Amino acid sequence: MHFDEKGHSLPFSFTYGGRRSADLLPNWKNHSNVTKLDVHRQREVLTRTDARTGLQVRLEAVVYSDYPAVEWTVYLKNTGKVDTPIVENLQALDLDFERKGSAEFLLHHNVGSPASRSDYAPLQTPLGPNFSKRISAAGGRPTNSDLSYFNVAEGNQGKIVVVGWPGQWAAEFRRDKGRNLHITAGQELTHFKLHPGEEVRTPLIVLLDWHGDWISGQNQWRRWMMAYGMPKPGGQLPKPMMLASSSRAYREMIGGNEANQIMHIDRYLEAKLKIDYWWMDAGWYVQQHGWPQVGTWEIDKSRFPNGFKPISEYAHSKGVKILVWFEPERVAPDTWISNNHPEWLLNPLSPLESLASAKLGRNEPNVVFNTSPNVLSWNGITWPPRGLSFHPGSNGEYSVIRWMAPSGGHYRIESAFTGIDEKTTTDVHVLQNGHSLFDSLINLGGKGKKTSYEGAIDLDKGDTLDFVVGYGNGSYEYDSTGLDAVITGPDGARHDAANEFGGGNWSYGYLSPNASPQASSFVAYDKPARGGANGDQLLNLGNPVAWKWLVGHVDKLLVDNGIDLYRQDFNIDPLLFWRGNDAPDRQGITEIKHVMGYLAYWDELRRRHPDMLIDSCASGGRRNDLETMRRAVPLWRSDYAYESIGHQGMTYGISMWIPFHGTGTVATSDAPYYGGGVTPIQPYAFWSNAAPSFGSGIDIREKTLDYGALRRLFGDWREINRYYYGDFYPLTPYSQDEAAWIGWQFDYPEVGEGLIQAFRRGKSDEDTVHLKLRGLNPKASYAVKVVDAVGSEALSQRSWSGAELMDVGLPVTLKDRPAAAVLTYSRVK
């Protein structure tokens, strides 16, 4: 794919100053150049500049000759001397695809990693005439709900479409009534001006064409990923690895210290279980309230008086490297960063203006106004854009929004009270000079979450109307209530409680606790009571000062402590923080700057440590977009841990897109997330969790574990793990049914070798399944080796033709249930 240098059919779009880019770009000054990157890639840069405003739009694309693939990112820069007009609806991808044959479009996509049994499950959505499908990130973490990787199939051909954006992306697939499919994708919300000299970027887009069937397309993608989409520390793809930790025994590293970490390493060596990395997870730093209290990135000297250097030096002397966990973006209260540099932090509720009472000394009762044009959500409360709300007090105080008539006359009242907390249960009232006009309930007495009052009354100048909220059922914690109130005067003037917040004829206060609201007890609020600062905040990686400190500080920890693998977690949804800090004419900018800072941070760490691998974790696999996967690997693909059927499905789904991924094992099917003691060694559970990266969570302190069985299993895994970079073929339908079989194949057609894994689940009545293999030479003969398959040992006693294995299938028998089959095959020369 090459791009139209005149700008008539560029693959992205936006609106600028109210006009479509397709109408503007052909008339802007243009410049282009092509640079050869290597034997298989060339870079094409197309630049368009608006002479009037100075906006420069630059498309940077890479075109591949060894794959039918192209990728691009769009950059926008203000080269002028004043702010630009508004850029909005910026779509990194905006293209039409015409259906060539009779087959309809079929979209293949996958669940992300929301920490459930269905993580990475494959999905199919037919894209028939006049149908549209919108898929997006959730909460600002890119694979929180869905993967940002798509395969659009059309019979025996199709296109891989991938969005690389570690933020809030959205994609839409929209069919017309004829043969056309329109695809758009990009950052979900963009509506911003650019300051002079400021530059931003869009998500990365990759398109890859394929022919054959859709699984052939997936394998084209896997090969492209291994060639161009994965980190290569030291110039090589990450090798399969076995890691071990004491996290289950010590609740991450809360109970970890220098002595017990070295003891655990020793125990693995004594048990002759070879490990590649010793994994030290959350909780090693200074904290008082458990591992989630992050923000003081100093090693706890009470437990590690000499830092990690004694541990890393000891591990290195035994041929073991060390991995250490960090979570720099989330900042908890009362930590070094929050106490010393609050200016580096994004407060999720900073757009909320709140008033409370100094006399009461509490944040409730209060009145709150969302100053932003965005929905804000926090702890179950959802504040609408430019929305007004109030909350009662803990001792029964009513919260009041009061309006005073500016003149006498006939007034019309339109008001609505809405529970904006998931659990709101309140009583609400409208009073005229203290007398009730309206009394109702929310989520009590058979009432719903919304109630309204409309009426017309005569008022004298100075008369008051009070809009009141109480705590209804005697519990005040969840009673945030939204108010829409408009009072229209005899002159037609509208007095809107939200639009006139803090001004006009409105005032705010509370009434003393009583069986019913007593207007005469009104006390005005007299202090701001902003929320959010008492919870976790987000280190703003778009702040250059914070970014520079983080790079230097983490780099020093890595160097001083001999850390070999940097693991970064992200246990917070950032979207509220980003959007809550955008001005109305800068929506999307905070997210863009944070994303650019995050990627630049990892790039700088990789520049300083070119042989170091980075592990990406975000409450499991919630940040597995392509831009992240180019820099890191997901060694902990899901926070849904250990359970066998869930992890069989995860390997089935994630292997279609991300060749290298990891999880953990306790080699038993019902292991709790934390815990210790003797656990049974179950091959079915072990192989259900097998992956290119394998973390051991057994309690190595227990000397009565069946170490012989563990050594055999881990030895077998090391024998077969070289196949994980082969082509991937599902051999059964995806299913979570406990009565089903599930299986897959990894194949190296160049050498005629591969791996088969199959699982008979606990309620399956069938002891034999015929697995039709893929990718073989039909005329060649193959030998099958049984690595672990009790019941199918006879498979290795004969050779099989490629045609037989593909057309009839390999008969795999497992007498026990549940049970696992692990087999390899090789072409007979």
MIZARO-340192 format. One record per residue (C-alpha): residue in one letter; chain; x, z, y. Coordinates in steps of 0.2 Angstrom, whole numbers. Example, Ala and Ser with C-alpha at 12.3 -4.5 7.8 and 13.67 -1.06 7.14 Angstrom:
BEGIN
R  type  mol      u      w      v
R     a    A     62     39    -22
R     s    A     68     36     -5
//
This chain:
BEGIN
R  type  mol      u      w      v
R     m    A      0      0      0
R     h    A      7     -5     17
R     f    A     -1     -1     33
R     d    A     -8    -12     47
R     e    A      5    -12     61
R     k    A     -8    -16     74
R     g    A    -18     -1     70
R     h    A    -35     -9     64
R     s    A    -35     -1     47
R     l    A    -25     14     47
R     p    A    -29     27     33
R     f    A    -34     41     45
R     s    A    -46     44     59
R     f    A    -50     56     73
R     t    A    -61     57     89
R     y    A    -51     58    105
R     g    A    -60     62    122
R     g    A    -76     57    113
R     r    A    -70     40    107
R     r    A    -66     35     89
R     s    A    -48     32     85
R     a    A    -52     15     77
R     d    A    -57      9     94
R     l    A    -43     17    103
R     l    A    -27     14     93
R     p    A    -26     -5     93
R     n    A    -24     -4    112
R     w    A    -11      9    112
R     k    A      8      6    113
R     n    A     14      3     96
R     h    A     31      5     87
R     s    A     36      4     69
R     n    A     51      5     58
R     v    A     55      5     39
R     t    A     70     15     32
R     k    A     75     14     14
R     l    A     77     31      7
R     d    A     83     27    -11
R     v    A     82     14    -24
R     h    A     63     17    -27
R     r    A     57     24    -10
R     q    A     55     18      8
R     r    A     49     27     23
R     e    A     37     18     35
R     v    A     34     26     52
R     l    A     20     19     63
R     t    A     19     26     81
R     r    A      4     24     93
R     t    A      5     31    111
R     d    A     -8     32    124
R     a    A      0     27    140
R     r    A    -14     36    150
R     t    A    -14     54    142
R     g    A      3     54    133
R     l    A     -4     57    116
R     q    A      7     51    103
R     v    A      1     48     85
R     r    A     14     45     71
R     l    A     10     41     54
R     e    A     25     45     42
R     a    A     22     37     25
R     v    A     33     35      9
R     v    A     30     20     -2
R     y    A     35     21    -20
R     s    A     41      6    -30
R     d    A     43     15    -47
R     y    A     25     21    -46
R     p    A      9     13    -38
R     a    A      9     27    -26
R     v    A     10     31     -7
R     e    A     10     47      3
R     w    A      8     50     21
R     t    A      6     64     35
R     v    A      0     61     52
R     y    A      8     70     67
R     l    A      1     71     85
R     k    A     11     75    100
R     n    A      7     77    118
R     t    A     21     68    127
R     g    A     12     70    144
R     k    A     13     83    157
R     v    A     -4     90    156
R     d    A    -16     95    142
R     t    A    -23     81    132
R     p    A    -42     78    130
R     i    A    -50     85    115
R     v    A    -44     79     98
R     e    A    -58     83     84
R     n    A    -63     78     67
R     l    A    -46     74     62
R     q    A    -46     66     45
R     a    A    -29     64     36
R     l    A    -38     52     24
R     d    A    -52     40     29
R     l    A    -54     25     18
R     d    A    -67     14      9
R     f    A    -65      9     -9
R     e    A    -75     -5    -16
R     r    A    -81     -4    -34
R     k    A    -74    -20    -43
R     g    A    -83    -20    -60
R     s    A   -100    -14    -67
R     a    A    -94      4    -71
R     e    A    -99     17    -58
R     f    A    -87     29    -50
R     l    A    -84     45    -59
R     l    A    -75     60    -50
R     h    A    -64     71    -61
R     h    A    -59     87    -53
R     n    A    -55    105    -57
R     v    A    -60    123    -53
R     g    A    -46    132    -44
R     s    A    -40    150    -48
R     p    A    -54    162    -42
R     a    A    -48    174    -56
R     s    A    -61    170    -69
R     r    A    -62    164    -87
R     s    A    -66    147    -80
R     d    A    -50    145    -69
R     y    A    -44    127    -69
R     a    A    -59    121    -79
R     p    A    -61    102    -78
R     l    A    -76     95    -70
R     q    A    -85     78    -69
R     t    A    -96     72    -55
R     p    A   -104     55    -56
R     l    A   -104     46    -39
R     g    A   -119     35    -40
R     p    A   -128     26    -26
R     n    A   -132     36    -10
R     f    A   -124     51    -18
R     s    A   -111     62     -9
R     k    A   -100     76    -15
R     r    A    -91     88     -3
R     i    A    -77    100    -10
R     s    A    -67    112      0
R     a    A    -55    127      0
R     a    A    -62    144      2
R     g    A    -56    158     14
R     g    A    -41    147     19
R     r    A    -31    148      3
R     p    A    -31    130     -4
R     t    A    -35    133    -22
R     n    A    -46    148    -20
R     s    A    -61    140    -27
R     d    A    -56    122    -31
R     l    A    -41    112    -34
R     s    A    -36     99    -21
R     y    A    -32     86    -33
R     f    A    -45     72    -38
R     n    A    -46     57    -50
R     v    A    -58     44    -45
R     a    A    -61     33    -60
R     e    A    -70     17    -61
R     g    A    -70     11    -79
R     n    A    -53      7    -85
R     q    A    -45      9    -68
R     g    A    -45     22    -54
R     k    A    -36     31    -40
R     i    A    -28     49    -39
R     v    A    -32     57    -22
R     v    A    -22     73    -18
R     v    A    -23     84     -2
R     g    A     -8     94      1
R     w    A    -12    108     13
R     p    A    -10    126     11
R     g    A    -25    130     22
R     q    A    -43    126     24
R     w    A    -45    108     18
R     a    A    -61     98     14
R     a    A    -64     82      6
R     e    A    -80     71      5
R     f    A    -84     57     -7
R     r    A    -99     47     -1
R     r    A   -107     32     -9
R     d    A   -117     19      0
R     k    A   -132     11     -9
R     g    A   -121     -4    -14
R     r    A   -103     -4    -21
R     n    A    -93      6     -8
R     l    A    -86     23     -9
R     h    A    -80     32      7
R     i    A    -68     46      5
R     t    A    -62     57     19
R     a    A    -51     72     18
R     g    A    -42     84     30
R     q    A    -41    101     38
R     e    A    -59    107     38
R     l    A    -61    111     57
R     t    A    -51    103     71
R     h    A    -57    103     89
R     f    A    -42    105    100
R     k    A    -32    100    115
R     l    A    -13     99    115
R     h    A     -2    107    128
R     p    A     13     97    135
R     g    A     26     95    122
R     e    A     16    102    108
R     e    A     16     94     91
R     v    A      4     97     76
R     r    A      2     88     59
R     t    A    -12     84     46
R     p    A    -12     88     28
R     l    A     -1     77     16
R     i    A    -11     64      7
R     v    A     -5     55     -9
R     l    A    -14     40    -17
R     l    A     -9     34    -34
R     d    A    -17     19    -43
R     w    A    -19     19    -62
R     h    A    -25      8    -76
R     g    A    -31     12    -94
R     d    A    -42     27    -95
R     w    A    -43     42    -84
R     i    A    -31     52    -95
R     s    A    -18     39    -93
R     g    A    -20     41    -74
R     q    A    -17     60    -76
R     n    A     -1     56    -85
R     q    A      5     44    -72
R     w    A      2     58    -60
R     r    A     11     71    -71
R     r    A     26     59    -71
R     w    A     26     56    -52
R     m    A     25     75    -50
R     m    A     40     78    -60
R     a    A     49     64    -51
R     y    A     44     68    -33
R     g    A     32     83    -32
R     m    A     41     97    -39
R     p    A     56    108    -34
R     k    A     73    105    -42
R     p    A     84    119    -38
R     g    A    102    114    -42
R     g    A     96     96    -44
R     q    A     85     99    -60
R     l    A     67    103    -64
R     p    A     64    121    -68
R     k    A     68    125    -86
R     p    A     55    134    -97
R     m    A     59    152    -95
R     m    A     55    169   -103
R     l    A     53    183    -91
R     a    A     49    202    -93
R     s    A     44    216    -82
R     s    A     38    234    -83
R     s    A     23    231    -72
R     r    A     10    236    -85
R     a    A     19    252    -88
R     y    A     23    257    -70
R     r    A      8    249    -61
R     e    A     19    236    -54
R     m    A     34    245    -47
R     i    A     25    260    -41
R     g    A     34    270    -54
R     g    A     49    259    -55
R     n    A     67    266    -51
R     e    A     85    261    -54
R     a    A     86    270    -71
R     n    A     70    264    -79
R     q    A     73    246    -74
R     i    A     90    246    -82
R     m    A     83    255    -97
R     h    A     70    241    -99
R     i    A     82    227    -99
R     d    A     93    237   -112
R     r    A     78    238   -123
R     y    A     74    220   -123
R     l    A     93    217   -127
R     e    A     92    230   -141
R     a    A     76    222   -148
R     k    A     85    205   -148
R     l    A     72    197   -137
R     k    A     81    186   -125
R     i    A     74    185   -108
R     d    A     79    174    -94
R     y    A     73    184    -79
R     w    A     70    202    -76
R     w    A     54    203    -65
R     m    A     52    217    -52
R     d    A     35    215    -44
R     a    A     25    224    -30
R     g    A     29    242    -25
R     w    A     48    243    -23
R     y    A     48    245     -4
R     v    A     44    260      7
R     q    A     26    264      6
R     q    A     15    280      5
R     h    A     -2    273     -2
R     g    A      3    261    -16
R     w    A      9    244    -18
R     p    A     -4    236     -7
R     q    A      4    244      8
R     v    A     15    230     13
R     g    A     24    228     29
R     t    A     40    239     28
R     w    A     52    227     19
R     e    A     65    240     15
R     i    A     70    245     -2
R     d    A     64    263     -6
R     k    A     80    272     -6
R     s    A     72    288    -15
R     r    A     70    277    -30
R     f    A     84    264    -28
R     p    A     98    273    -18
R     n    A    109    258    -20
R     g    A     97    245    -17
R     f    A     94    232    -31
R     k    A    113    228    -33
R     p    A    116    239    -48
R     i    A    101    232    -57
R     s    A    106    214    -53
R     e    A    124    216    -57
R     y    A    120    224    -73
R     a    A    107    210    -77
R     h    A    119    197    -73
R     s    A    133    204    -84
R     k    A    120    202    -98
R     g    A    116    184    -94
R     v    A     99    189    -86
R     k    A     94    184    -68
R     i    A     81    195    -57
R     l    A     65    190    -49
R     v    A     58    201    -34
R     w    A     41    201    -27
R     f    A     37    199     -8
R     e    A     21    197      2
R     p    A     27    195     20
R     e    A     11    187     27
R     r    A     -1    202     24
R     v    A      3    217     35
R     a    A     -5    234     31
R     p    A     -8    248     43
R     d    A      6    261     47
R     t    A     21    250     41
R     w    A     36    244     51
R     i    A     29    228     56
R     s    A     12    235     62
R     n    A     20    249     71
R     n    A     34    240     79
R     h    A     28    222     82
R     p    A      9    222     83
R     e    A     11    206     95
R     w    A     17    197     79
R     l    A      0    200     70
R     l    A    -16    191     70
R     n    A    -31    203     71
R     p    A    -46    195     61
R     l    A    -59    203     73
R     s    A    -50    200     90
R     p    A    -64    189     96
R     l    A    -76    203     95
R     e    A    -80    213    110
R     s    A    -86    230    106
R     l    A    -93    244    116
R     a    A    -94    262    110
R     s    A    -95    280    117
R     a    A    -79    290    122
R     k    A    -90    306    122
R     l    A    -95    304    104
R     g    A    -77    299     99
R     r    A    -82    286     86
R     n    A    -83    268     84
R     e    A   -102    269     80
R     p    A   -114    268     87
R     n    A   -109    252     96
R     v    A   -113    235    102
R     v    A   -103    220     97
R     f    A   -102    202    104
R     n    A    -93    188     95
R     t    A    -85    178    109
R     s    A    -79    164     98
R     p    A    -88    148     93
R     n    A    -84    152     75
R     v    A    -93    162     61
R     l    A    -83    178     58
R     s    A    -85    188     42
R     w    A    -77    205     37
R     n    A    -81    218     24
R     g    A    -98    210     21
R     i    A   -103    208     39
R     t    A   -106    190     46
R     w    A   -106    188     65
R     p    A   -113    171     70
R     p    A   -105    161     84
R     r    A   -108    169    101
R     g    A   -119    181     92
R     l    A   -124    199     98
R     s    A   -126    214     87
R     f    A   -127    232     87
R     h    A   -125    247     75
R     p    A   -132    265     74
R     g    A   -122    281     74
R     s    A   -117    291     59
R     n    A   -127    306     65
R     g    A   -143    297     68
R     e    A   -139    290     85
R     y    A   -149    274     90
R     s    A   -140    260     97
R     v    A   -148    251    112
R     i    A   -147    235    122
R     r    A   -156    238    138
R     w    A   -163    226    151
R     m    A   -169    230    168
R     a    A   -182    219    177
R     p    A   -174    212    193
R     s    A   -192    210    201
R     g    A   -210    213    197
R     g    A   -220    200    188
R     h    A   -226    193    172
R     y    A   -212    192    159
R     r    A   -212    184    141
R     i    A   -201    192    128
R     e    A   -194    183    113
R     s    A   -184    193    101
R     a    A   -177    194     83
R     f    A   -168    207     73
R     t    A   -157    201     58
R     g    A   -147    211     46
R     i    A   -130    204     47
R     d    A   -122    215     34
R     e    A   -125    212     16
R     k    A   -133    229     14
R     t    A   -142    232     31
R     t    A   -156    244     30
R     t    A   -162    248     47
R     d    A   -177    252     58
R     v    A   -179    242     74
R     h    A   -189    244     90
R     v    A   -193    237    107
R     l    A   -198    249    120
R     q    A   -205    247    138
R     n    A   -200    261    149
R     g    A   -199    272    133
R     h    A   -216    267    126
R     s    A   -216    257    110
R     l    A   -220    239    110
R     f    A   -214    235     93
R     d    A   -208    245     77
R     s    A   -202    237     61
R     l    A   -189    238     47
R     i    A   -176    227     39
R     n    A   -174    227     20
R     l    A   -185    243     19
R     g    A   -204    245     16
R     g    A   -206    228      8
R     k    A   -198    219     24
R     g    A   -185    206     23
R     k    A   -168    204     32
R     k    A   -176    197     48
R     t    A   -190    203     59
R     s    A   -196    197     76
R     y    A   -207    202     91
R     e    A   -214    190    104
R     g    A   -226    196    118
R     a    A   -230    195    137
R     i    A   -231    210    149
R     d    A   -231    214    167
R     l    A   -216    223    174
R     d    A   -212    232    190
R     k    A   -194    230    197
R     g    A   -183    242    188
R     d    A   -194    244    173
R     t    A   -183    244    157
R     l    A   -185    235    140
R     d    A   -175    243    126
R     f    A   -170    234    110
R     v    A   -166    248     98
R     v    A   -158    249     81
R     g    A   -158    265     70
R     y    A   -151    268     52
R     g    A   -168    267     43
R     n    A   -165    275     27
R     g    A   -153    289     33
R     s    A   -137    279     28
R     y    A   -128    271     43
R     e    A   -113    263     35
R     y    A   -120    245     32
R     d    A   -132    243     46
R     s    A   -125    230     58
R     t    A   -140    221     65
R     g    A   -140    205     75
R     l    A   -151    203     90
R     d    A   -158    187     98
R     a    A   -167    192    114
R     v    A   -173    181    128
R     i    A   -184    187    143
R     t    A   -191    174    153
R     g    A   -197    179    171
R     p    A   -211    173    182
R     d    A   -199    161    191
R     g    A   -194    153    175
R     a    A   -177    161    174
R     r    A   -171    165    156
R     h    A   -162    181    153
R     d    A   -152    179    137
R     a    A   -145    195    129
R     a    A   -130    185    121
R     n    A   -126    173    134
R     e    A   -126    186    147
R     f    A   -116    199    137
R     g    A   -108    211    149
R     g    A   -117    205    164
R     g    A   -134    201    172
R     n    A   -147    215    170
R     w    A   -141    221    153
R     s    A   -133    238    149
R     y    A   -128    246    133
R     g    A   -129    263    126
R     y    A   -136    275    113
R     l    A   -151    287    111
R     s    A   -149    304    103
R     p    A   -155    307     85
R     n    A   -174    310     84
R     a    A   -188    305     73
R     s    A   -192    290     85
R     p    A   -181    283     99
R     q    A   -182    293    115
R     a    A   -177    281    130
R     s    A   -175    296    141
R     s    A   -159    301    131
R     f    A   -150    285    135
R     v    A   -131    287    137
R     a    A   -121    272    142
R     y    A   -106    266    132
R     d    A    -90    268    141
R     k    A    -76    262    130
R     p    A    -70    247    121
R     a    A    -70    249    102
R     r    A    -62    233     95
R     g    A    -62    232     76
R     g    A    -50    225     63
R     a    A    -34    234     68
R     n    A    -37    247     55
R     g    A    -36    235     41
R     d    A    -24    222     34
R     q    A    -18    209     47
R     l    A     -9    193     46
R     l    A      9    190     51
R     n    A      8    175     62
R     l    A     20    162     55
R     g    A     16    151     70
R     n    A     25    164     81
R     p    A     43    158     83
R     v    A     50    176     86
R     a    A     41    183     70
R     w    A     46    168     60
R     k    A     65    170     65
R     w    A     64    188     61
R     l    A     56    185     44
R     v    A     69    172     39
R     g    A     84    183     43
R     h    A     77    199     36
R     v    A     72    191     19
R     d    A     88    181     18
R     k    A     98    197     20
R     l    A     88    206      6
R     l    A     91    191     -6
R     v    A    109    190     -3
R     d    A    113    209     -2
R     n    A    103    213    -18
R     g    A    108    198    -29
R     i    A     90    192    -30
R     d    A     90    175    -40
R     l    A     71    171    -39
R     y    A     60    174    -24
R     r    A     42    177    -28
R     q    A     29    176    -13
R     d    A     12    183    -15
R     f    A     -3    181     -3
R     n    A    -17    193     -7
R     i    A    -28    190      9
R     d    A    -40    176     14
R     p    A    -32    170     31
R     l    A    -46    159     37
R     l    A    -55    173     48
R     f    A    -38    177     56
R     w    A    -35    159     60
R     r    A    -52    155     67
R     g    A    -54    172     75
R     n    A    -39    168     86
R     d    A    -43    150     92
R     a    A    -50    147    109
R     p    A    -65    136    110
R     d    A    -54    121    115
R     r    A    -41    125    102
R     q    A    -50    126     86
R     g    A    -39    123     71
R     i    A    -23    126     80
R     t    A    -19    144     74
R     e    A    -21    137     56
R     i    A    -10    122     59
R     k    A      4    132     67
R     h    A      4    145     53
R     v    A      4    132     39
R     m    A     19    123     48
R     g    A     28    140     50
R     y    A     25    144     31
R     l    A     32    128     25
R     a    A     46    129     37
R     y    A     50    146     31
R     w    A     52    141     13
R     d    A     62    126     18
R     e    A     74    137     27
R     l    A     76    149     12
R     r    A     79    134      1
R     r    A     92    127     12
R     r    A    101    143     12
R     h    A     99    145     -7
R     p    A     98    128    -14
R     d    A     99    134    -32
R     m    A     85    147    -30
R     l    A     68    144    -37
R     i    A     53    150    -28
R     d    A     37    157    -36
R     s    A     21    155    -27
R     c    A      7    168    -31
R     a    A     -8    171    -21
R     s    A    -19    183    -30
R     g    A    -14    172    -45
R     g    A    -15    153    -42
R     r    A    -24    152    -26
R     r    A    -11    142    -16
R     n    A     -6    128    -28
R     d    A     -8    114    -16
R     l    A      4    100    -17
R     e    A     14    105     -1
R     t    A     17    122     -9
R     m    A     20    115    -27
R     r    A     34    104    -19
R     r    A     43    120    -15
R     a    A     38    132    -28
R     v    A     31    135    -45
R     p    A     16    146    -50
R     l    A     23    158    -63
R     w    A      7    168    -63
R     r    A     -7    155    -63
R     s    A    -21    167    -63
R     d    A    -25    185    -60
R     y    A    -37    184    -75
R     a    A    -25    190    -87
R     y    A    -21    189   -106
R     e    A    -39    185   -113
R     s    A    -37    171   -125
R     i    A    -51    159   -123
R     g    A    -49    159   -104
R     h    A    -30    155   -105
R     q    A    -33    142   -118
R     g    A    -44    133   -105
R     m    A    -32    136    -91
R     t    A    -18    127   -100
R     y    A    -30    113   -104
R     g    A    -35    111    -86
R     i    A    -20    115    -76
R     s    A     -9    104    -87
R     m    A    -18     89    -80
R     w    A    -10     91    -63
R     i    A      4    104    -63
R     p    A     17    102    -76
R     f    A     26    118    -74
R     h    A     15    134    -73
R     g    A     16    152    -80
R     t    A      7    167    -86
R     g    A     10    183    -96
R     t    A      8    189   -113
R     v    A      6    206   -122
R     a    A      3    196   -139
R     t    A    -13    205   -141
R     s    A    -30    199   -136
R     d    A    -38    214   -128
R     a    A    -23    221   -118
R     p    A    -28    229   -101
R     y    A    -20    224    -85
R     y    A    -11    240    -84
R     g    A     -6    251    -99
R     g    A      7    255   -112
R     g    A      8    261   -130
R     v    A      9    252   -146
R     t    A     -1    235   -147
R     p    A     -4    224   -162
R     i    A      6    207   -162
R     q    A     -7    193   -164
R     p    A      0    175   -165
R     y    A    -17    169   -159
R     a    A    -16    179   -143
R     f    A      2    175   -141
R     w    A      0    156   -142
R     s    A    -16    156   -132
R     n    A     -6    162   -117
R     a    A     10    151   -121
R     a    A     15    141   -106
R     p    A     31    134    -99
R     s    A     34    150    -90
R     f    A     31    165   -101
R     g    A     31    183    -95
R     s    A     32    198   -107
R     g    A     21    213   -103
R     i    A     23    223   -119
R     d    A     28    241   -118
R     i    A     46    239   -124
R     r    A     48    258   -124
R     e    A     38    258   -140
R     k    A     51    256   -154
R     t    A     37    255   -167
R     l    A     31    238   -161
R     d    A     32    224   -174
R     y    A     48    217   -166
R     g    A     51    205   -181
R     a    A     35    196   -177
R     l    A     39    196   -158
R     r    A     56    188   -161
R     r    A     49    175   -173
R     l    A     35    170   -160
R     f    A     47    170   -145
R     g    A     59    160   -155
R     d    A     46    147   -160
R     w    A     41    146   -142
R     r    A     59    142   -137
R     e    A     59    129   -150
R     i    A     44    120   -144
R     n    A     44    123   -125
R     r    A     55    107   -122
R     y    A     39     97   -125
R     y    A     29    104   -110
R     y    A     36     91    -98
R     g    A     29     77   -110
R     d    A     13     67   -107
R     f    A     -3     78   -109
R     y    A    -18     73   -119
R     p    A    -33     84   -122
R     l    A    -38     82   -141
R     t    A    -55     91   -140
R     p    A    -68     93   -127
R     y    A    -65    108   -115
R     s    A    -76    122   -120
R     q    A    -77    141   -119
R     d    A    -88    142   -134
R     e    A    -82    155   -146
R     a    A    -88    144   -160
R     a    A    -78    129   -155
R     w    A    -60    123   -158
R     i    A    -49    117   -143
R     g    A    -33    108   -144
R     w    A    -21     97   -135
R     q    A     -5     87   -137
R     f    A     11     85   -127
R     d    A     20     68   -130
R     y    A     37     60   -127
R     p    A     34     42   -131
R     e    A     51     37   -126
R     v    A     59     47   -141
R     g    A     43     48   -152
R     e    A     41     66   -152
R     g    A     28     79   -147
R     l    A     19     95   -148
R     i    A      1     99   -154
R     q    A     -8    115   -151
R     a    A    -25    119   -158
R     f    A    -36    135   -159
R     r    A    -49    140   -171
R     r    A    -60    153   -161
R     g    A    -67    168   -168
R     k    A    -85    162   -172
R     s    A    -80    144   -178
R     d    A    -88    139   -195
R     e    A    -76    124   -197
R     d    A    -59    128   -204
R     t    A    -53    110   -202
R     v    A    -52     99   -187
R     h    A    -46     81   -186
R     l    A    -36     79   -170
R     k    A    -34     60   -165
R     l    A    -17     59   -157
R     r    A    -13     48   -142
R     g    A      2     39   -136
R     l    A     10     35   -153
R     n    A     17     18   -160
R     p    A      4     13   -172
R     k    A     17      4   -183
R     a    A     29     19   -184
R     s    A     29     33   -196
R     y    A     29     51   -191
R     a    A     35     68   -199
R     v    A     25     83   -194
R     k    A     33    100   -194
R     v    A     22    116   -195
R     v    A     29    129   -183
R     d    A     14    141   -184
R     a    A     -2    136   -193
R     v    A     -7    146   -208
R     g    A    -17    135   -219
R     s    A    -10    118   -214
R     e    A      8    120   -221
R     a    A      5    104   -232
R     l    A      5     93   -217
R     s    A     24     93   -217
R     q    A     25     87   -235
R     r    A     22     68   -231
R     s    A     24     56   -217
R     w    A     10     49   -207
R     s    A      8     32   -198
R     g    A      5     31   -180
R     a    A    -11     22   -183
R     e    A    -18     35   -195
R     l    A    -14     49   -183
R     m    A    -23     40   -169
R     d    A    -38     32   -178
R     v    A    -42     45   -192
R     g    A    -33     60   -185
R     l    A    -22     74   -191
R     p    A    -32     86   -202
R     v    A    -27    104   -196
R     t    A    -34    118   -207
R     l    A    -34    136   -202
R     k    A    -41    148   -215
R     d    A    -42    163   -203
R     r    A    -52    165   -187
R     p    A    -47    166   -174
R     a    A    -31    157   -177
R     a    A    -18    146   -169
R     a    A     -9    130   -175
R     v    A      7    125   -167
R     l    A     14    108   -174
R     t    A     28     96   -169
R     y    A     30     78   -174
R     s    A     44     66   -173
R     r    A     45     47   -177
R     v    A     54     43   -193
R     k    A     69     32   -190
//
